[in-house]
């Protein structure tokens, strides 16, 4: 409970920042809380993710990091937004500093605002600590924005320290402010 309250306190502080996205990801055995917030005018965002795992054999997962996107990284394609990612990830006995990339786009030429979002990260042995020899994360989702600041989505994520930590399809909802 203490960890969950810490995550919500973190999300509360982000609510006072501009350009903030908060979403909730739900599976049958996990609840994920993700938040990102703009910290500069140049598309640099601070981000955090907390995955509460109901499985007694697995520990909770934490992610904190930075994401640079859009014109800041020199890639500006009309309908695509690319991003570079640097995070710190942690479970009870594993830690890593993965580097990765992401992509976000709205599907053009349809009457409803449908988006696709995907990220991939990897940390080799030199960027993995504690008991981890490597880390990888893939997260992709497709969603719909029923109103300007809200989103409903479904996706798939896989997290792996040396072996599979969590792979699951999830549904979620989010809010941008």
Secondary structure, 3 states (H helix, E strand, C coil): CHHHHHHHHHHHHHCCCCCEEEEEEECCCEEEEEEEEECCCCCEEEEEEEEEECCCCCCCEEEEEEEEEHHHHCCCECCEEEEEEEEEEECCCEEECCEEEEEEEECCCCCCCEEEEEEEEEECHHHEEECCCCEEEEEEEEEECCCCCEEEEEEEEEEEECCEEEEEEEEEEEEEC
